Amino acid sequence: MSANNAGNNAANDAVTKPVPSDVEIAQAHDLEPITAIAERAGVSDDALIPYGKFMAKVDITQVPDNAPAKLVLVTGVSPTPAGEGKSTSLIGITDALAQLGHKAMVALREPSLGPVMGVKGGAAGGGYAQVVPMEQINLHFTGDFHAITSANNTLAALIDNHIQQGNALGIDPRRVTWQRCLDVNDRNLRHVVTGLGSPGNGMPAETGFTITAASEIMAILGLATDLADLKRRLANITIGLTYDKKPVTAGQLNAEGAMAALLKDAVNPNMVQTLGGTPAFIHGGPFANIAHGCNTLIATRTAQRYADIVLTEAGFGSDLGAEKFFDIKARYGNLDVAGAIVVCTIRSIKHNAGVAKADLNTENLQALEQGIVNLERHVENIKKFGVTPVVSLNLFTSDTDAEREWVRNWAAEKGIALEESEVWAKGGEGALKLAETLLANLTEGTSKPLYDPADGIENAIETIAREIYRADDVQYSAAALKDLQTLKDNGWDRLPVCISKTQYSFSDDPAQLGAPTGHTLHVRNLLPRTGAGFIVALTGDVMTMPGLPKVPSANNIDVDENGKISGLF
């Protein structure tokens, strides 16, 4: 059975016939030409830049100045090995809104090859709630990630060359912080030495690689408002320090022009379609545990100019992507969030009670009672940003009637709006009631950030730790305290904070499931991302270059002599 929900009423059918994979469902679908999707969305011929028959970019200089659509943020509970189906739910709910007569649009992140080739999977949804063409979306797509990688590594080459060619800026090679990147999980590249060999090969330096999705240029693309703003942010990148410990920027290396040239097409958002024929923008892909975890501000705002209601997502739970959405993306983009959906499953609730993955299919009401605290915490967190959340209970065939009734009764007792979802099996039809409940809970002008960056980075970190993580204390390592002084010396301590933390727990310890309280947040480093406009706070053991699992998903992917791809989820 697929890891995504197949709908409770599909259980009997699944016994007699195999459930098709996501890629098989996508390949069996007859896609509409992207020109037809664009026409439905109201995108003019002048604005449309086709990439083949079924994909396109939209020229942001040709977007109409319409009143912005209502914006709904989709988040989830703390992720579990069983999968919750957040992107799947978002796509299905948007199709449901379209079926109800609303001009709805999807705004999602692009998948990274790291998870695609690793373990998590892609970001194109699943079952009958997908964005298509899913093979292209999950692989090269329109080349945005390649452009980001090239721009990133061009800057790295220019830094090394500047040092090699006389080092007029006095860059201290020991204090260069800029790393190369690659959009593949490769643990062997976390710590490397470059420039070995003769003097003509450069100066030896200890460095490393970041996965492209966690790179600062990915974050810059995610938060830029247009090409000019992108170029300005690129120039503001801090690449390291001089011998007298003064910051050096990409602008001082005259690197921003070349990087912007490599990114001039990538800045335009990508348009595709859902299986239900709803227009979808997919653009940018920062991870939420090691970056800010949202699709681009450009894509979100573009979608808002063409639609009446836009559903977008933030990676992982309320403690990661959603917090960063409100405190970073919405702040920079002046976005008003009208509503929110928290995606959960009965399996995820039981997992947060400590039930092993192998036992999640067994009815366990006691585990529901113990694990529901995780869902409740995420609901409480969303409310702190001034938005009324609706819970989407994504059904699996293993869910029993008693378990479903227990969760519905819990929501009723707590006064929480909750609806079941069957979008994996039914597409938009599986979320019609959920869509209606969402519409009934939308507000206007109530969303707000959690803290004011002007109060300093320490206040920002401690506010998030206390209010969102429910920590009692924040401890800074000796290295973090040194970083903090550097931030203050350069006036960077008034920027928003992007906390890098495990996605599996509200604490920085992935083993603390449920809703832990009274713990300590351990900050090991504070990294200035002056181009993106935030400070990355590294906590716990989260790495900016993930590794592959023992059996990576890449081992199951193949292509036949006709070019048909298999094994892609």
PyMOL commands that set and color helices and strands:
alter all, ss='L'
color gray80, all
select helices_A, chain A and resi 8-16+22-28+34-41+60-62+86-99+113-117+134-138+144-164+187-189+199-201+212-214+216-223+227-235+251-253+256-263+297-306+318-333+346-351+357-359+365-383+401-414+423-440+453-455+457-467+478-489+553-556
alter helices_A, ss='H'
color red, helices_A
select strands_A, chain A and resi 48-50+56-58+70-76+104-108+125-126+129-132+171-176+180-182+192-194+205-207+209-211+238-242+247-249+270-274+279-282+309-317+337-344+389-394+418-421+471-476+497-500+519-529+534-539+558-559+565-566
alter strands_A, ss='S'
color yellow, strands_A
deselect
rebuild
show_as cartoon
